[in-house]
Amino acid sequence: MAATLIFVVACWCGHRYRYVWKAEGPTWQLWVYGVAAAVGLLMLGFIPIV
């Protein structure tokens, strides 16, 4: 269940990152969504979740 939640949040952050990037929004939002998506996907890849 935890892995699914992390995956969904990471996908949502990636979607928001792309939306802000295409709309040429504030740079700080790009950083927030991009880092959150990257951390979520790295957690799924490298931390064993039981």
C-alpha distance matrix in Angstrom:
0.0 3.8 5.5 5.2 6.4 8.8 10.0 10.8 12.5 14.3 15.5 16.7 18.5 20.1 21.2 22.8 24.3 26.1 27.2 28.8 30.3 31.9 33.2 34.5 33.0 33.1 32.4 30.4 27.7 27.6 27.0 24.3 22.2 23.1 22.3 18.9 18.0 19.5 17.8 14.3 15.3 17.0 14.2 12.2 15.5 16.8 14.5 13.0 9.4 8.9
3.8 0.0 3.8 5.4 5.1 6.2 8.6 10.0 10.7 12.2 14.2 15.4 16.5 18.3 20.0 21.1 22.4 24.5 25.8 26.9 28.4 30.4 31.6 32.6 30.9 30.6 29.7 27.5 25.2 25.1 24.1 21.4 19.7 20.4 19.2 15.9 15.4 16.7 14.5 11.3 12.8 14.2 11.0 9.8 13.4 14.3 11.7 11.0 7.4 8.2
5.5 3.8 0.0 3.8 5.4 5.1 6.1 8.6 10.0 10.4 12.2 14.2 15.3 16.3 18.2 19.9 20.8 22.5 24.3 25.6 26.7 28.6 30.2 31.2 29.8 29.8 28.7 26.9 24.4 23.8 23.0 20.7 18.6 18.8 17.8 14.8 13.6 14.5 12.9 9.4 9.9 11.6 9.0 6.7 10.2 11.8 10.1 9.5 6.7 8.5
5.2 5.4 3.8 0.0 3.8 5.5 5.1 6.1 8.6 9.8 10.5 12.2 14.2 15.2 16.4 18.3 19.8 21.2 22.5 24.3 25.6 27.1 28.6 30.0 28.7 29.1 28.4 26.8 24.0 23.4 23.2 20.8 18.3 18.9 18.6 15.4 13.8 15.5 14.5 10.8 11.2 13.8 11.8 9.4 12.7 15.0 13.7 13.1 10.3 11.5
6.4 5.1 5.4 3.8 0.0 3.8 5.4 5.2 6.2 8.5 9.9 10.6 12.3 14.2 15.3 16.5 18.2 20.1 21.1 22.5 24.2 25.9 27.0 28.3 26.6 26.7 26.2 24.3 21.5 21.4 21.1 18.3 16.1 17.3 16.8 13.3 12.4 14.6 13.4 9.7 11.4 13.9 11.7 10.4 14.1 16.0 14.4 14.5 11.5 13.0
8.8 6.2 5.1 5.5 3.8 0.0 3.8 5.5 5.2 6.0 8.6 9.9 10.5 12.2 14.2 15.3 16.2 18.4 19.9 20.9 22.2 24.3 25.7 26.5 25.0 24.8 23.8 21.9 19.4 19.0 18.3 15.8 13.7 14.4 13.5 10.2 9.3 11.1 9.6 6.0 7.9 10.2 8.2 7.4 11.1 12.9 11.7 12.6 10.4 12.9
10.0 8.6 6.1 5.1 5.4 3.8 0.0 3.8 5.5 5.1 6.1 8.6 9.9 10.5 12.2 14.2 15.1 16.6 18.3 20.0 20.9 22.6 24.3 25.5 24.4 24.8 23.8 22.5 19.7 18.8 18.6 16.6 13.8 14.0 14.0 11.2 8.9 10.8 10.6 6.9 7.0 10.3 9.4 7.4 10.5 13.3 13.0 13.7 12.0 14.4
10.8 10.0 8.6 6.1 5.2 5.5 3.8 0.0 3.8 5.5 5.1 6.1 8.6 9.8 10.5 12.3 14.1 15.5 16.5 18.3 19.9 21.2 22.6 24.1 22.8 23.5 23.1 21.8 18.6 18.2 18.6 16.2 13.2 14.3 14.9 11.7 9.8 12.6 12.7 9.2 10.1 13.5 12.7 11.2 14.3 17.0 16.5 17.2 15.0 17.0
12.5 10.7 10.0 8.6 6.2 5.2 5.5 3.8 0.0 3.8 5.4 5.0 6.1 8.5 9.8 10.5 12.1 14.3 15.2 16.3 18.1 20.0 20.9 22.1 20.4 20.7 20.2 18.5 15.5 15.4 15.5 12.8 10.1 11.8 12.0 8.5 7.5 10.8 10.5 7.5 9.5 12.7 11.9 11.5 14.7 16.8 16.3 17.7 15.6 18.0
14.3 12.2 10.4 9.8 8.5 6.0 5.1 5.5 3.8 0.0 3.8 5.5 5.1 6.1 8.6 9.9 10.3 12.4 14.2 15.3 16.3 18.4 19.9 20.8 19.5 19.7 18.7 17.4 14.7 13.7 13.6 11.7 8.7 9.2 9.6 6.7 4.3 7.4 8.0 5.2 6.4 9.8 9.9 9.7 12.2 14.6 14.8 16.7 15.4 18.4
15.5 14.2 12.2 10.5 9.9 8.6 6.1 5.1 5.4 3.8 0.0 3.8 5.4 5.0 6.1 8.6 9.7 10.7 12.3 14.3 15.2 16.6 18.4 19.8 19.0 19.9 19.3 18.6 15.5 14.3 15.1 13.6 10.0 10.5 12.1 9.7 6.8 9.8 11.3 8.7 8.7 12.4 13.1 12.0 14.1 17.1 17.7 19.2 17.8 20.5
16.7 15.4 14.2 12.2 10.6 9.9 8.6 6.1 5.0 5.5 3.8 0.0 3.8 5.4 5.0 6.2 8.5 10.0 10.5 12.3 14.1 15.4 16.5 18.1 16.8 17.8 17.8 16.9 13.4 13.0 14.3 12.2 8.8 10.5 12.3 9.7 7.9 11.6 12.8 10.6 11.6 15.1 15.4 14.8 17.3 20.0 20.2 21.7 20.0 22.5
18.5 16.5 15.3 14.2 12.3 10.5 9.9 8.6 6.1 5.1 5.4 3.8 0.0 3.8 5.4 5.1 6.0 8.7 9.8 10.5 12.0 14.2 15.2 16.1 14.6 15.0 14.5 13.5 10.2 9.6 10.5 8.5 5.0 6.9 8.7 6.5 5.2 9.0 10.4 9.1 10.6 13.5 14.2 14.6 16.7 19.0 19.4 21.6 20.3 23.2
20.1 18.3 16.3 15.2 14.2 12.2 10.5 9.8 8.5 6.1 5.0 5.4 3.8 0.0 3.8 5.4 4.9 6.3 8.6 10.0 10.5 12.4 14.3 15.2 14.6 15.5 14.6 14.5 11.5 9.6 11.0 10.3 6.5 6.5 9.3 8.3 5.5 8.4 11.0 10.0 10.0 13.1 14.7 14.6 16.1 18.7 19.8 22.0 21.2 24.3
21.2 20.0 18.2 16.4 15.3 14.2 12.2 10.5 9.8 8.6 6.1 5.0 5.4 3.8 0.0 3.8 5.4 5.3 6.2 8.7 9.9 10.7 12.4 14.2 13.7 15.4 15.4 15.6 12.1 10.9 13.1 12.3 8.6 9.5 12.6 11.4 9.1 12.1 14.6 13.2 13.4 16.7 18.0 17.5 19.2 22.1 23.0 24.9 23.8 26.6
22.8 21.1 19.9 18.3 16.5 15.3 14.2 12.3 10.5 9.9 8.6 6.2 5.1 5.4 3.8 0.0 3.8 5.4 5.0 6.1 8.4 9.9 10.5 12.0 10.7 12.1 12.6 12.5 8.8 8.4 11.0 9.8 6.6 8.7 11.7 10.6 9.5 12.8 14.9 14.1 15.0 18.0 19.1 19.3 21.2 23.6 24.3 26.5 25.3 28.1
24.3 22.4 20.8 19.8 18.2 16.2 15.1 14.1 12.1 10.3 9.7 8.5 6.0 4.9 5.4 3.8 0.0 3.8 5.5 5.3 6.1 8.7 10.0 10.4 9.7 10.7 10.1 10.6 7.5 5.5 8.2 8.3 5.2 5.9 9.4 9.6 8.4 10.8 13.5 13.5 14.1 16.5 18.3 18.9 20.2 22.4 23.6 26.2 25.5 28.6
26.1 24.5 22.5 21.2 20.1 18.4 16.6 15.5 14.3 12.4 10.7 10.0 8.7 6.3 5.3 5.4 3.8 0.0 3.8 5.5 5.0 6.1 8.5 9.7 10.2 12.3 12.1 13.4 10.6 8.3 11.4 12.0 9.0 8.9 12.6 12.9 11.0 13.1 16.2 16.0 15.8 18.5 20.6 20.6 21.6 24.3 25.8 28.1 27.5 30.6
27.2 25.8 24.3 22.5 21.1 19.9 18.3 16.5 15.2 14.2 12.3 10.5 9.8 8.6 6.2 5.0 5.5 3.8 0.0 3.8 5.5 5.3 6.2 8.5 8.5 11.3 12.2 13.5 10.3 9.3 12.8 12.9 10.2 11.3 14.9 14.7 13.4 16.1 18.8 18.3 18.6 21.5 23.2 23.2 24.6 27.2 28.4 30.6 29.6 32.5
28.8 26.9 25.6 24.3 22.5 20.9 20.0 18.3 16.3 15.3 14.3 12.3 10.5 10.0 8.7 6.1 5.3 5.5 3.8 0.0 3.8 5.6 5.1 5.9 5.0 7.5 8.6 10.1 7.2 6.6 10.3 10.8 9.0 10.3 13.7 14.1 13.6 16.0 18.5 18.7 19.4 21.8 23.5 24.2 25.5 27.7 28.8 31.4 30.5 33.6
30.3 28.4 26.7 25.6 24.2 22.2 20.9 19.9 18.1 16.3 15.2 14.1 12.0 10.5 9.9 8.4 6.1 5.0 5.5 3.8 0.0 3.8 5.5 5.0 6.2 8.5 8.5 10.9 9.0 6.7 10.3 12.0 10.3 10.2 13.7 15.0 14.0 15.6 18.6 19.2 19.4 21.5 23.7 24.3 25.1 27.4 29.0 31.7 31.2 34.5
31.9 30.4 28.6 27.1 25.9 24.3 22.6 21.2 20.0 18.4 16.6 15.4 14.2 12.4 10.7 9.9 8.7 6.1 5.3 5.6 3.8 0.0 3.8 5.4 7.8 11.0 11.8 14.4 12.3 10.5 14.1 15.5 13.5 13.5 17.2 18.1 16.8 18.6 21.7 21.9 21.8 24.2 26.5 26.6 27.4 30.0 31.6 34.1 33.6 36.6
33.2 31.6 30.2 28.6 27.0 25.7 24.3 22.6 20.9 19.9 18.4 16.5 15.2 14.3 12.4 10.5 10.0 8.5 6.2 5.1 5.5 3.8 0.0 3.8 5.4 9.1 11.0 13.5 11.5 10.8 14.6 15.6 14.1 15.0 18.5 19.1 18.4 20.5 23.3 23.5 23.9 26.3 28.3 28.7 29.9 32.3 33.6 36.1 35.3 38.3
34.5 32.6 31.2 30.0 28.3 26.5 25.5 24.1 22.1 20.8 19.8 18.1 16.1 15.2 14.2 12.0 10.4 9.7 8.5 5.9 5.0 5.4 3.8 0.0 3.8 6.8 8.2 11.3 10.3 9.4 12.8 14.6 13.8 14.3 17.4 18.8 18.5 20.1 22.8 23.6 24.1 26.0 28.2 29.1 30.0 32.0 33.5 36.3 35.8 39.0
33.0 30.9 29.8 28.7 26.6 25.0 24.4 22.8 20.4 19.5 19.0 16.8 14.6 14.6 13.7 10.7 9.7 10.2 8.5 5.0 6.2 7.8 5.4 3.8 0.0 3.8 6.4 8.7 7.4 7.8 11.1 12.2 11.9 13.2 16.0 17.0 17.3 19.3 21.5 22.3 23.4 25.3 27.0 28.1 29.4 31.2 32.3 35.2 34.4 37.5
33.1 30.6 29.8 29.1 26.7 24.8 24.8 23.5 20.7 19.7 19.9 17.8 15.0 15.5 15.4 12.1 10.7 12.3 11.3 7.5 8.5 11.0 9.1 6.8 3.8 0.0 3.8 5.5 5.6 6.9 9.2 10.4 11.3 12.6 14.7 16.0 17.1 18.7 20.5 21.8 23.2 24.6 26.3 27.9 29.1 30.5 31.5 34.5 33.9 37.1
32.4 29.7 28.7 28.4 26.2 23.8 23.8 23.1 20.2 18.7 19.3 17.8 14.5 14.6 15.4 12.6 10.1 12.1 12.2 8.6 8.5 11.8 11.0 8.2 6.4 3.8 0.0 3.8 5.4 5.1 6.5 8.8 10.2 10.5 12.2 14.3 15.4 16.4 18.2 20.0 21.2 22.2 24.1 26.0 26.9 28.1 29.2 32.5 32.2 35.6
30.4 27.5 26.9 26.8 24.3 21.9 22.5 21.8 18.5 17.4 18.6 16.9 13.5 14.5 15.6 12.5 10.6 13.4 13.5 10.1 10.9 14.4 13.5 11.3 8.7 5.5 3.8 0.0 3.8 5.4 5.1 6.2 8.7 9.8 10.6 12.2 14.2 15.3 16.4 18.3 20.1 20.9 22.3 24.5 25.7 26.6 27.4 30.6 30.1 33.4
27.7 25.2 24.4 24.0 21.5 19.4 19.7 18.6 15.5 14.7 15.5 13.4 10.2 11.5 12.1 8.8 7.5 10.6 10.3 7.2 9.0 12.3 11.5 10.3 7.4 5.6 5.4 3.8 0.0 3.8 5.3 5.0 6.1 8.2 9.8 10.5 12.1 14.0 15.3 16.4 18.2 19.7 21.0 22.7 24.2 25.5 26.2 29.2 28.4 31.5
27.6 25.1 23.8 23.4 21.4 19.0 18.8 18.2 15.4 13.7 14.3 13.0 9.6 9.6 10.9 8.4 5.5 8.3 9.3 6.6 6.7 10.5 10.8 9.4 7.8 6.9 5.1 5.4 3.8 0.0 3.8 5.6 5.5 5.7 8.3 9.9 10.5 11.8 13.9 15.3 16.4 17.8 19.7 21.2 22.3 23.8 24.9 28.0 27.6 30.9
27.0 24.1 23.0 23.2 21.1 18.3 18.6 18.6 15.5 13.6 15.1 14.3 10.5 11.0 13.1 11.0 8.2 11.4 12.8 10.3 10.3 14.1 14.6 12.8 11.1 9.2 6.5 5.1 5.3 3.8 0.0 3.8 5.6 5.1 5.8 8.3 9.8 10.3 11.8 13.9 15.3 16.0 17.8 19.9 20.8 21.8 22.8 26.1 25.9 29.4
24.3 21.4 20.7 20.8 18.3 15.8 16.6 16.2 12.8 11.7 13.6 12.2 8.5 10.3 12.3 9.8 8.3 12.0 12.9 10.8 12.0 15.5 15.6 14.6 12.2 10.4 8.8 6.2 5.0 5.6 3.8 0.0 3.8 5.6 5.5 6.1 8.6 10.1 10.7 12.2 14.4 15.4 16.4 18.5 20.1 21.0 21.5 24.6 23.9 27.2
22.2 19.7 18.6 18.3 16.1 13.7 13.8 13.2 10.1 8.7 10.0 8.8 5.0 6.5 8.6 6.6 5.2 9.0 10.2 9.0 10.3 13.5 14.1 13.8 11.9 11.3 10.2 8.7 6.1 5.5 5.6 3.8 0.0 3.8 5.6 5.1 6.1 8.5 9.9 10.5 12.3 14.1 15.3 16.7 18.4 19.9 20.6 23.4 22.6 25.8
23.1 20.4 18.8 18.9 17.3 14.4 14.0 14.3 11.8 9.2 10.5 10.5 6.9 6.5 9.5 8.7 5.9 8.9 11.3 10.3 10.2 13.5 15.0 14.3 13.2 12.6 10.5 9.8 8.2 5.7 5.1 5.6 3.8 0.0 3.8 5.5 5.2 6.1 8.6 10.0 10.7 12.1 14.1 15.6 16.5 18.1 19.4 22.4 22.2 25.7
22.3 19.2 17.8 18.6 16.8 13.5 14.0 14.9 12.0 9.6 12.1 12.3 8.7 9.3 12.6 11.7 9.4 12.6 14.9 13.7 13.7 17.2 18.5 17.4 16.0 14.7 12.2 10.6 9.8 8.3 5.8 5.5 5.6 3.8 0.0 3.8 5.5 5.1 6.0 8.4 9.9 10.3 12.0 14.2 15.2 16.0 17.0 20.3 20.3 23.8
18.9 15.9 14.8 15.4 13.3 10.2 11.2 11.7 8.5 6.7 9.7 9.7 6.5 8.3 11.4 10.6 9.6 12.9 14.7 14.1 15.0 18.1 19.1 18.8 17.0 16.0 14.3 12.2 10.5 9.9 8.3 6.1 5.1 5.5 3.8 0.0 3.8 5.5 5.2 6.1 8.7 9.9 10.5 12.5 14.3 15.4 15.7 18.6 18.0 21.3
18.0 15.4 13.6 13.8 12.4 9.3 8.9 9.8 7.5 4.3 6.8 7.9 5.2 5.5 9.1 9.5 8.4 11.0 13.4 13.6 14.0 16.8 18.4 18.5 17.3 17.1 15.4 14.2 12.1 10.5 9.8 8.6 6.1 5.2 5.5 3.8 0.0 3.8 5.5 5.2 6.2 8.6 9.9 10.8 12.4 14.3 15.2 17.9 17.3 20.7
19.5 16.7 14.5 15.5 14.6 11.1 10.8 12.6 10.8 7.4 9.8 11.6 9.0 8.4 12.1 12.8 10.8 13.1 16.1 16.0 15.6 18.6 20.5 20.1 19.3 18.7 16.4 15.3 14.0 11.8 10.3 10.1 8.5 6.1 5.1 5.5 3.8 0.0 3.8 5.4 5.3 6.0 8.5 10.0 10.5 12.0 13.5 16.6 16.9 20.6
17.8 14.5 12.9 14.5 13.4 9.6 10.6 12.7 10.5 8.0 11.3 12.8 10.4 11.0 14.6 14.9 13.5 16.2 18.8 18.5 18.6 21.7 23.3 22.8 21.5 20.5 18.2 16.4 15.3 13.9 11.8 10.7 9.9 8.6 6.0 5.2 5.5 3.8 0.0 3.8 5.5 5.1 6.0 8.6 9.8 10.4 11.0 14.3 14.5 18.1
14.3 11.3 9.4 10.8 9.7 6.0 6.9 9.2 7.5 5.2 8.7 10.6 9.1 10.0 13.2 14.1 13.5 16.0 18.3 18.7 19.2 21.9 23.5 23.6 22.3 21.8 20.0 18.3 16.4 15.3 13.9 12.2 10.5 10.0 8.4 6.1 5.2 5.4 3.8 0.0 3.8 5.5 5.1 6.4 8.8 10.2 10.3 12.9 12.3 15.7
15.3 12.8 9.9 11.2 11.4 7.9 7.0 10.1 9.5 6.4 8.7 11.6 10.6 10.0 13.4 15.0 14.1 15.8 18.6 19.4 19.4 21.8 23.9 24.1 23.4 23.2 21.2 20.1 18.2 16.4 15.3 14.4 12.3 10.7 9.9 8.7 6.2 5.3 5.5 3.8 0.0 3.8 5.4 5.1 6.2 8.7 10.0 12.4 12.5 16.1
17.0 14.2 11.6 13.8 13.9 10.2 10.3 13.5 12.7 9.8 12.4 15.1 13.5 13.1 16.7 18.0 16.5 18.5 21.5 21.8 21.5 24.2 26.3 26.0 25.3 24.6 22.2 20.9 19.7 17.8 16.0 15.4 14.1 12.1 10.3 9.9 8.6 6.0 5.1 5.5 3.8 0.0 3.8 5.4 5.0 6.0 7.9 11.0 12.1 15.9
14.2 11.0 9.0 11.8 11.7 8.2 9.4 12.7 11.9 9.9 13.1 15.4 14.2 14.7 18.0 19.1 18.3 20.6 23.2 23.5 23.7 26.5 28.3 28.2 27.0 26.3 24.1 22.3 21.0 19.7 17.8 16.4 15.3 14.1 12.0 10.5 9.9 8.5 6.0 5.1 5.4 3.8 0.0 3.8 5.4 5.5 5.3 8.3 8.8 12.6
12.2 9.8 6.7 9.4 10.4 7.4 7.4 11.2 11.5 9.7 12.0 14.8 14.6 14.6 17.5 19.3 18.9 20.6 23.2 24.2 24.3 26.6 28.7 29.1 28.1 27.9 26.0 24.5 22.7 21.2 19.9 18.5 16.7 15.6 14.2 12.5 10.8 10.0 8.6 6.4 5.1 5.4 3.8 0.0 3.8 5.9 6.0 7.5 7.7 11.2
15.5 13.4 10.2 12.7 14.1 11.1 10.5 14.3 14.7 12.2 14.1 17.3 16.7 16.1 19.2 21.2 20.2 21.6 24.6 25.5 25.1 27.4 29.9 30.0 29.4 29.1 26.9 25.7 24.2 22.3 20.8 20.1 18.4 16.5 15.2 14.3 12.4 10.5 9.8 8.8 6.2 5.0 5.4 3.8 0.0 3.8 6.2 8.0 9.7 13.1
16.8 14.3 11.8 15.0 16.0 12.9 13.3 17.0 16.8 14.6 17.1 20.0 19.0 18.7 22.1 23.6 22.4 24.3 27.2 27.7 27.4 30.0 32.3 32.0 31.2 30.5 28.1 26.6 25.5 23.8 21.8 21.0 19.9 18.1 16.0 15.4 14.3 12.0 10.4 10.2 8.7 6.0 5.5 5.9 3.8 0.0 3.8 6.5 9.2 12.7
14.5 11.7 10.1 13.7 14.4 11.7 13.0 16.5 16.3 14.8 17.7 20.2 19.4 19.8 23.0 24.3 23.6 25.8 28.4 28.8 29.0 31.6 33.6 33.5 32.3 31.5 29.2 27.4 26.2 24.9 22.8 21.5 20.6 19.4 17.0 15.7 15.2 13.5 11.0 10.3 10.0 7.9 5.3 6.0 6.2 3.8 0.0 3.8 6.1 9.5
13.0 11.0 9.5 13.1 14.5 12.6 13.7 17.2 17.7 16.7 19.2 21.7 21.6 22.0 24.9 26.5 26.2 28.1 30.6 31.4 31.7 34.1 36.1 36.3 35.2 34.5 32.5 30.6 29.2 28.0 26.1 24.6 23.4 22.4 20.3 18.6 17.9 16.6 14.3 12.9 12.4 11.0 8.3 7.5 8.0 6.5 3.8 0.0 3.8 6.5
9.4 7.4 6.7 10.3 11.5 10.4 12.0 15.0 15.6 15.4 17.8 20.0 20.3 21.2 23.8 25.3 25.5 27.5 29.6 30.5 31.2 33.6 35.3 35.8 34.4 33.9 32.2 30.1 28.4 27.6 25.9 23.9 22.6 22.2 20.3 18.0 17.3 16.9 14.5 12.3 12.5 12.1 8.8 7.7 9.7 9.2 6.1 3.8 0.0 3.8
8.9 8.2 8.5 11.5 13.0 12.9 14.4 17.0 18.0 18.4 20.5 22.5 23.2 24.3 26.6 28.1 28.6 30.6 32.5 33.6 34.5 36.6 38.3 39.0 37.5 37.1 35.6 33.4 31.5 30.9 29.4 27.2 25.8 25.7 23.8 21.3 20.7 20.6 18.1 15.7 16.1 15.9 12.6 11.2 13.1 12.7 9.5 6.5 3.8 0.0
